[in-house]
């Protein structure tokens, strides 16, 4: 006997044995009659046995065919069981979700999010890549990340209506689910109180600023404020860590943005002042490509994020964003 018979040949053998004709078997198997005949011929050649008696009235099993028929049934059944088990195993294997993270893990509730996915029925394995918000979004756009956190200024039309559950950004290319809303405040050296208190953005345009990397939310937000005025901030020093930025401000170097939650957690004596007339209201969001929003793994990630943040219907008050217990851990 040559190689083991193909499952398709065994199905043809079983069906012809049951129906008695090639024509009826071909109809049931959605094959042509020549294709069924060819499968039977190949099966007989590979076994070296005649399996059917060909008569004017149809096909009847030979003694050898009758002996092999139960084995053919068991083989086809075992093949179906094998496929079912393989499909089940494939479903149970961990899928990999590539997530872009920003800020510090505690304030974005990264730990509970990863735990939710890892312990779900899908057993998703999470790959984390830390970066700046704009870089995270760019990597999602290039397909290098599946989802990621992002910070976006709240559109003016959304400020009064409350936090939307999801909205499109970047001309609809990305879908953003708002997780929580917070304010960026402008901080300045304490001795600059008279320069920032009661002042608006135009008054702050000519003061020195602490710069942050090109892909940071700080830089984008500040540039978006001053661009319509036809000006850009004078950046005199650069840092990519929140602690370093605040230290540079306290040392008298310039202005910077700082999350309100971070400022609330600073319990030591502050050597800076908070501008009282300006603020940028932002959403911490969870983003993906709009075209991929309903892929199973990405939908699961969005559902897990909704549960972690206990998101309410659109218009409900958002949960406050938490700052890290130490201001030393987060990038801008």
C-alpha positions in Angstrom: 0.0 0.0 0.0 1.3 3.4 -0.9 0.6 6.6 1.1 -2.4 6.8 3.3 -5.6 7.8 1.5 -6.7 11.4 1.4 -9.7 12.3 3.5 -11.5 13.5 0.4 -11.1 10.1 -1.2 -12.5 8.4 1.9 -15.5 10.8 1.9 -16.2 9.8 -1.7 -15.8 6.1 -0.8 -18.3 6.4 2.1 -20.8 8.5 0.1 -20.8 6.2 -2.9 -21.2 3.2 -0.7 -24.2 4.8 0.9 -25.9 6.2 -2.2 -25.0 3.5 -4.6 -24.2 5.8 -7.5 -21.5 8.3 -8.4 -24.0 10.9 -9.6 -25.8 11.1 -6.3 -22.6 11.1 -4.3 -21.2 13.9 -6.5 -24.2 16.0 -5.9 -24.0 15.6 -2.1 -20.3 16.2 -2.1 -20.5 19.3 -4.4 -18.1 17.6 -6.8 -18.3 16.6 -10.5 -18.9 12.9 -11.3 -15.4 12.6 -12.9 -13.8 14.0 -9.8 -15.6 11.4 -7.6 -14.6 8.6 -10.0 -11.0 9.8 -10.0 -11.0 9.8 -6.2 -12.3 6.2 -6.1 -9.8 5.1 -8.7 -7.0 6.6 -6.7 -8.2 5.0 -3.5 -8.4 1.5 -5.1 -4.9 2.0 -6.6 -3.4 3.1 -3.3 -4.9 0.2 -1.4 -4.4 -2.4 -4.2 -8.0 -3.5 -3.6 -11.2 -3.4 -5.6 -13.7 -1.7 -3.3 -16.8 -1.7 -5.6 -18.6 -3.9 -8.0 -19.7 -1.8 -10.9 -23.1 -2.9 -12.2 -25.7 -1.4 -14.5 -27.8 -0.6 -11.4 -25.0 1.2 -9.6 -22.1 0.4 -7.2 -22.1 -2.3 -4.6 -19.3 -3.0 -2.1 -16.9 -5.9 -2.5 -16.0 -8.0 0.5 -12.8 -5.8 0.9 -14.8 -2.6 0.5 -17.3 -3.7 3.2 -14.4 -4.6 5.5 -12.8 -1.1 5.1 -15.9 1.0 5.3 -16.1 1.1 9.1 -12.5 2.1 9.2 -13.1 4.8 6.6 -15.9 6.2 8.8 -13.7 6.3 11.9 -10.8 7.9 9.9 -13.1 10.7 8.6 -14.5 11.2 12.1 -11.1 11.4 13.6 -10.1 13.9 11.0 -13.0 16.1 12.0 -12.1 15.7 15.6 -8.5 16.7 14.8 -9.7 19.9 13.1 -12.0 20.8 15.9 -9.3 20.3 18.5 -6.8 22.3 16.4 -9.4 25.2 16.0 -10.0 25.1 19.8 -6.3 25.2 20.5 -5.8 28.0 18.2 -8.5 30.0 19.9 -7.0 29.3 23.3 -3.5 30.4 22.4 -2.6 33.8 23.5 -3.0 36.5 20.9 -0.6 39.4 21.1 -1.8 43.0 21.4 0.8 45.7 20.9 0.1 48.7 23.1 1.8 52.1 23.1 2.0 53.6 26.6 2.7 57.1 27.9 3.0 58.9 31.2 3.3 56.7 34.2 1.7 53.3 34.6 -0.3 54.2 37.6 -2.1 57.3 36.2 -3.1 55.5 33.0 -4.3 52.4 35.0 -1.9 50.2 32.9 -1.6 47.4 35.4 -5.4 46.7 35.7 -5.8 46.9 31.9 -3.0 44.4 31.2 -4.3 42.1 34.0 -7.8 42.3 32.5 -6.6 41.1 29.1 -4.3 38.5 30.5 -7.0 36.8 32.6 -9.8 37.0 30.0 -11.1 34.0 28.2 -9.0 35.1 25.1 -5.8 35.2 27.3 -4.4 38.1 25.4 -0.6 38.6 25.7 0.2 42.3 25.9 3.4 43.8 24.4 4.1 47.3 25.8 6.1 50.0 24.1 6.7 53.2 26.0 6.9 56.5 24.1 5.6 60.0 23.5 1.9 60.5 22.6 2.5 61.7 19.1 5.0 58.9 18.4 2.5 56.3 19.7 -0.1 57.6 17.3 2.3 57.5 14.4 3.3 53.9 15.2 -0.4 52.9 15.3 -0.8 54.6 11.9 2.2 52.6 10.5 0.8 49.3 11.9 3.7 48.9 14.4 1.2 49.2 17.3 -2.4 48.0 17.6 -3.6 50.4 20.2 -2.2 53.1 22.4 -2.8 55.9 24.9 -3.0 59.4 23.5 -3.4 63.0 24.9 -5.6 65.3 22.9 -6.9 68.8 23.6 -10.7 68.7 24.0 -12.4 70.3 21.0 -14.2 73.5 22.0 -17.6 72.0 21.0 -17.1 69.1 23.4 -16.2 71.2 26.5 -19.9 72.1 27.3 -21.4 68.8 26.1 -19.3 66.6 28.3 -16.9 63.8 27.5 -17.8 61.8 24.4 -17.4 58.0 24.5 -15.5 58.0 21.2 -14.6 60.4 18.5 -12.5 60.5 15.4 -9.2 62.4 15.2 -6.7 63.3 12.5 -9.3 63.6 9.8 -11.0 60.4 10.8 -7.9 58.2 10.5 -7.9 57.3 14.2 -10.7 56.5 16.7 -10.2 57.9 20.2 -12.0 56.7 23.3 -11.8 59.3 26.0 -10.8 57.7 29.3 -10.7 60.8 31.6 -10.4 64.5 31.4 -7.8 66.7 33.0 -6.2 70.1 32.8 -2.7 71.1 31.9 -1.7 74.2 34.0 1.0 76.6 33.2 3.7 76.8 36.0 6.3 79.5 36.4 9.2 80.2 38.8 7.8 81.7 42.0 9.6 85.0 41.4 7.7 85.4 38.1 4.3 85.7 39.8 3.6 89.2 38.5 4.4 88.0 34.9 1.8 85.1 34.9 -0.9 85.8 37.5 -4.0 87.3 35.8 -2.3 87.0 32.4 -3.6 85.3 29.2 -1.8 83.3 26.6 -0.8 86.3 24.6 1.0 87.7 27.7 2.9 84.4 28.1 4.1 84.2 24.5 7.3 86.2 25.0 8.4 84.5 28.2 11.0 81.6 28.1 9.5 78.1 28.1 11.0 74.7 29.0 10.9 72.6 25.8 10.0 69.0 25.5 10.6 66.5 22.7 9.0 66.9 19.3 6.6 64.0 19.8 5.4 65.0 23.2 1.9 66.2 24.1 3.4 69.3 25.8 5.1 70.5 22.7 2.1 69.9 20.4 -0.4 71.6 22.9 1.7 74.7 23.4 2.4 75.1 19.7 -1.3 74.7 18.9 -2.0 77.6 21.4 0.5 80.0 20.0 0.4 79.2 16.3 -2.9 81.1 15.7 -1.3 84.1 17.3 1.5 84.0 14.7 4.1 83.2 17.4 6.0 80.3 18.9 7.3 79.9 22.4 10.9 80.7 23.1 12.3 77.4 24.3 15.5 77.8 26.4 16.0 74.3 27.8 14.7 70.8 27.0 13.6 67.8 29.1 11.5 64.7 28.6 10.7 63.8 32.3 8.1 65.6 34.3 10.4 65.8 37.3 13.1 67.4 35.3 10.6 69.9 33.8 9.3 71.0 37.2 12.9 71.2 38.5 13.9 73.5 35.7 10.8 75.7 36.3 11.6 75.9 40.0 15.2 76.8 39.2 14.0 80.0 37.5 14.5 78.9 33.8 11.1 79.3 32.3 7.4 78.2 32.0 6.0 74.8 31.4 2.8 72.8 31.3 2.1 70.4 34.2 -0.9 68.1 34.8 -3.2 69.3 37.5 -3.1 65.9 39.2 0.7 66.0 39.4 0.7 69.4 40.9 -1.9 68.3 43.5 0.4 65.5 44.6 3.4 67.7 45.3 3.3 68.1 49.0 6.7 69.6 49.5 7.2 73.4 49.4 6.5 74.6 46.0 9.0 76.9 44.4 6.7 77.7 41.5 3.5 79.5 40.8 0.5 78.3 38.8 -0.9 80.7 36.2 -4.5 81.4 37.2 -6.0 82.6 34.0 -5.0 79.9 31.5 -5.4 76.1 31.3 -5.6 73.4 28.6 -8.4 70.9 29.1 -7.4 67.5 27.6 -8.6 64.0 27.3 -6.5 61.0 28.1 -7.6 58.6 25.4 -7.2 55.2 24.0 -6.7 55.1 20.2 -6.6 52.8 17.3 -6.9 53.1 13.5 -10.5 53.7 12.6 -10.4 50.9 10.0 -9.3 48.4 12.7 -11.7 49.5 15.5 -13.9 46.4 15.2 -11.2 43.7 14.9 -11.9 41.2 17.6 -8.7 41.8 19.6 -8.9 45.6 19.4 -12.6 45.5 20.3 -11.7 43.4 23.3 -9.0 45.9 24.3 -11.5 48.8 24.1 -14.0 46.8 26.2 -11.4 46.0 28.8 -10.4 49.7 29.0 -14.0 50.7 29.4 -14.3 48.3 32.4 -11.0 49.5 34.0 -12.1 53.1 33.8 -15.7 52.4 34.7 -16.7 54.6 31.9 -20.1 56.2 32.0 -22.4 57.1 29.1 -21.5 60.1 27.1 -22.0 63.3 29.0 -21.4 61.8 32.4 -18.7 63.2 34.6 -15.3 61.5 33.9 -13.3 59.9 36.6 -10.3 62.0 37.7 -6.9 61.1 36.4 -4.5 60.0 39.1 -1.0 61.2 39.4 1.9 58.9 40.4 2.8 58.8 44.0 6.2 60.1 43.0 6.5 62.8 40.3 9.7 61.1 39.1 8.3 58.4 36.9 6.5 60.0 34.0 7.6 61.5 30.7 5.9 64.5 29.3 
